[in-house]
Amino acid sequence: MSELRTQCIEHAKRDIQDCLVIGAGINGAVAAAALAGKGAKVTVIDKADFASFTSQESSNLAWGGIKYLENYEFPLVWGLCKSRNQLMDAYPGQVREIRFFTSIAKGFRKPRVLIYLGALLYWFMGRCRTRPPRLLSVARIRKEAPRVNTAPLAGGLEYSDCYFVENDTRFAFSFIRKVLQKGCNAINYMELVSGEWKNGHWECALRDPISGEAFSLRAKTLVNAAGPYTDRINAMLRIDSPFKHIFSKGAHIIVRQITKTNHVLTFFASDGRLFFMIPMGNRTCIGTTDTRVDNEVAEPSNDDVEFLLQNANTLLKLDQPLTKNDVIAQRCGVRPLVVKKEANVGNSEWTALSRKHEIDVHPERHLCSIYGGKLTDCINVGEEVTEIIESFGVHMFQSLESWYGEPSIQKRNRFESECRKHQLDGEQIDRLWRRYGKEAFQCLEKIRFSPALAEKTMGGLLRAELHLMAEREMVVCLDDLLRRRTRLALTEHRASLRCDPGLAEAAKILFGKNAEAEIERYFGQPLRS
Ligand SMILES: Cc1cc2nc3c(=O)[nH]c(=O)nc-3n(C[C@H](O)[C@H](O)[C@H](O)COP(=O)(O)OP(=O)(O)OC[C@H]3O[C@@H](n4cnc5c(N)ncnc54)[C@H](O)[C@@H]3O)c2cc1C
């Protein structure tokens, strides 16, 4: 088990915390990073791995929500565009502009020119910070995106938005690292099982689901950031909120590369909703679906996969149509959508529900709960939560250093020139910086003392990266490594991961004497069909 994790548990138990954040998806991670960055003593826990629930199942887009213009949600789009721009500025390595190449079929519910005008409005609402939109004729689509089936098309348009280059979960994890860098605690595989407001603070019972051990922790304030589980946690803590979540299931499949790496292909699918083909390294991620469900846990059904394959095959001209055998991996989660508690949302209106977030505040019990929201809006969530926690009496300070963002371009340049001395190539330099930020210097430090650590091992990872992860990233099981610290489980077939000659060494570095057992446990699991 990770030494860092054990240390965090010991620290968290020892002193009363200014704040306990429940849930380490994007919302819990940013809340904890913002609080830690402003001087609060904070602990963030997750009952599974960091960002292993909704925040690992998104479409990986940091976007202003162009589609919400159709529901006239102008304030939401205005705010999301601002948040997207903020992410683009603060995370030039991780959040990048990408062109959305959109096809519009003949007889579509809105004329092509009107959609183009919508894209123009969207560009203005995005403060013209991206490249402007372009109207596309069928001939141009044929030339620039030869894979698109142009037979049913009236034309199209191209506009810009942003995407998370690495992925959503790794982005969320960067906030967990910020928490740890500030000397605060982040603990994965630690579940809140009960909590009581007693004598002006929270007495919480936690349980480690791996060892079965129980802990108690005291905190002056609580942030409920349990995503789809927010209502359950509030019920457990006897908090009566004016909001509740309803759930919309969204599935994606990952297949061989069928799009250019600098384009998202966008269509309106057979259900009339936007449908994306998004680059994911050397693969393409296709999605998504939107089905109302009642449960927090969602699995992609056969119908979901069929829907995605069928639409992809209709919208593209492929030499070989995609079949189930082409699916390398699947992603599936529920969007927690916030509504008023008394709302009775009918099936017809629910797809038009807003994606905005709400924070429910209970000053009398020093607790707030985050409802709804998007990855794109995460910085605002962090700022709002710190204001609320400060209003409960926790002392904060104005740090000169921002609590979010990548290190400066000067540091990036210094990193690059040091990497060149060790013969690292451009792709490796980019990846190390994007994934580890200033901690990437630690990789170089390791390589300087032991040049063999610059060699590639499992999935092209450098040996030094694995050592860094073992020390700093609380990798508890192989799934944490393959699905979240890296995206190998999404881009590589399970069988090729099993045969990777570097697997045994990677497991040894991360799990020591438990390496073999962990490999067997992971690959012994049945494949997701
Ligand atoms: C299909 C799909 C596509 C999406 N696409 C986009 C997109 O492109 N762009 C965008 O901005 N947004 C997108 N979203 C929305 C975005 O992913 C979510 O809004 C966001 O991830 C929610 O984060 P969260 O932290 O609230 O919840 P979660 O990520 O679910 O985190 C909650 C955490 O709480 C933990 N937890 C629960 N109970 C306990 C307990 N008792 N003790 C400890 N921990 C607990 C859970 O394990 C979980 O990790 C998409 C969502 C879906 C489903």
The ligand as a MOL file (V3000), in Angstrom:
LIG
                    3D

  0  0  0     0  0            999 V3000
M  V30 BEGIN CTAB
M  V30 COUNTS 53 58 0 0 0
M  V30 BEGIN ATOM
M  V30 1 C -21.3500 10.8240 -20.4430 0
M  V30 2 C -20.9240 12.1240 -19.8240 0
M  V30 3 C -20.2900 13.0690 -20.6030 0
M  V30 4 C -19.8910 14.2830 -20.0350 0
M  V30 5 N -19.1660 15.1510 -20.7880 0
M  V30 6 C -18.7050 16.2930 -20.2470 0
M  V30 7 C -17.8530 17.1420 -20.9930 0
M  V30 8 O -17.4730 16.8350 -22.1140 0
M  V30 9 N -17.4340 18.2980 -20.4120 0
M  V30 10 C -17.8070 18.6500 -19.1390 0
M  V30 11 O -17.4120 19.7190 -18.6890 0
M  V30 12 N -18.5830 17.8330 -18.3860 0
M  V30 13 C -19.0300 16.6610 -18.9020 0
M  V30 14 N -19.7840 15.7970 -18.1510 0
M  V30 15 C -20.1470 16.1870 -16.7910 0
M  V30 16 C -19.0170 15.9030 -15.8110 0
M  V30 17 O -18.3640 14.7040 -16.1170 0
M  V30 18 C -19.5830 15.8330 -14.4020 0
M  V30 19 O -20.3470 16.9800 -14.1510 0
M  V30 20 C -18.4880 15.7680 -13.3440 0
M  V30 21 O -17.5670 14.7490 -13.6440 0
M  V30 22 C -19.1110 15.5140 -11.9810 0
M  V30 23 O -18.0750 15.5050 -11.0490 0
M  V30 24 P -18.3470 15.2790 -9.5090 0
M  V30 25 O -17.0780 15.5110 -8.8100 0
M  V30 26 O -19.5300 16.0700 -9.0900 0
M  V30 27 O -18.8240 13.7540 -9.3990 0
M  V30 28 P -17.9740 12.3980 -9.4400 0
M  V30 29 O -16.8900 12.4650 -10.4200 0
M  V30 30 O -18.9580 11.3000 -9.5790 0
M  V30 31 O -17.3060 12.3420 -8.0150 0
M  V30 32 C -18.0170 12.0060 -6.8430 0
M  V30 33 C -17.1300 11.0990 -6.0180 0
M  V30 34 O -17.7170 10.9080 -4.7350 0
M  V30 35 C -17.3030 9.6470 -4.2830 0
M  V30 36 N -18.1600 9.2170 -3.1710 0
M  V30 37 C -19.4740 8.9150 -3.2140 0
M  V30 38 N -19.8960 8.5270 -1.9960 0
M  V30 39 C -18.8310 8.6040 -1.1610 0
M  V30 40 C -18.6400 8.3230 0.2220 0
M  V30 41 N -19.6170 7.8610 1.0040 0
M  V30 42 N -17.4100 8.5090 0.7570 0
M  V30 43 C -16.3830 8.9560 -0.0240 0
M  V30 44 N -16.5210 9.2200 -1.3480 0
M  V30 45 C -17.7270 9.0510 -1.9040 0
M  V30 46 C -17.4310 8.7700 -5.5240 0
M  V30 47 O -16.6420 7.6020 -5.4260 0
M  V30 48 C -16.9700 9.7100 -6.6280 0
M  V30 49 O -15.6180 9.5050 -6.9950 0
M  V30 50 C -20.1710 14.5600 -18.6750 0
M  V30 51 C -20.8000 13.5950 -17.8890 0
M  V30 52 C -21.1550 12.3770 -18.4470 0
M  V30 53 C -21.7790 11.3190 -17.5800 0
M  V30 END ATOM
M  V30 BEGIN BOND
M  V30 1 1 1 2
M  V30 2 1 2 3
M  V30 3 2 2 52
M  V30 4 2 3 4
M  V30 5 1 4 5
M  V30 6 1 4 50
M  V30 7 2 5 6
M  V30 8 1 6 7
M  V30 9 1 6 13
M  V30 10 2 7 8
M  V30 11 1 7 9
M  V30 12 1 9 10
M  V30 13 2 10 11
M  V30 14 1 10 12
M  V30 15 2 12 13
M  V30 16 1 13 14
M  V30 17 1 14 15
M  V30 18 1 14 50
M  V30 19 1 15 16
M  V30 20 1 16 17
M  V30 21 1 16 18
M  V30 22 1 18 19
M  V30 23 1 18 20
M  V30 24 1 20 21
M  V30 25 1 20 22
M  V30 26 1 22 23
M  V30 27 1 23 24
M  V30 28 2 24 25
M  V30 29 1 24 26
M  V30 30 1 24 27
M  V30 31 1 27 28
M  V30 32 2 28 29
M  V30 33 1 28 30
M  V30 34 1 28 31
M  V30 35 1 31 32
M  V30 36 1 32 33
M  V30 37 1 33 34
M  V30 38 1 33 48
M  V30 39 1 34 35
M  V30 40 1 35 36
M  V30 41 1 35 46
M  V30 42 1 36 37
M  V30 43 1 36 45
M  V30 44 2 37 38
M  V30 45 1 38 39
M  V30 46 1 39 40
M  V30 47 2 39 45
M  V30 48 1 40 41
M  V30 49 2 40 42
M  V30 50 1 42 43
M  V30 51 2 43 44
M  V30 52 1 44 45
M  V30 53 1 46 47
M  V30 54 1 46 48
M  V30 55 1 48 49
M  V30 56 2 50 51
M  V30 57 1 51 52
M  V30 58 1 52 53
M  V30 END BOND
M  V30 END CTAB
M  END
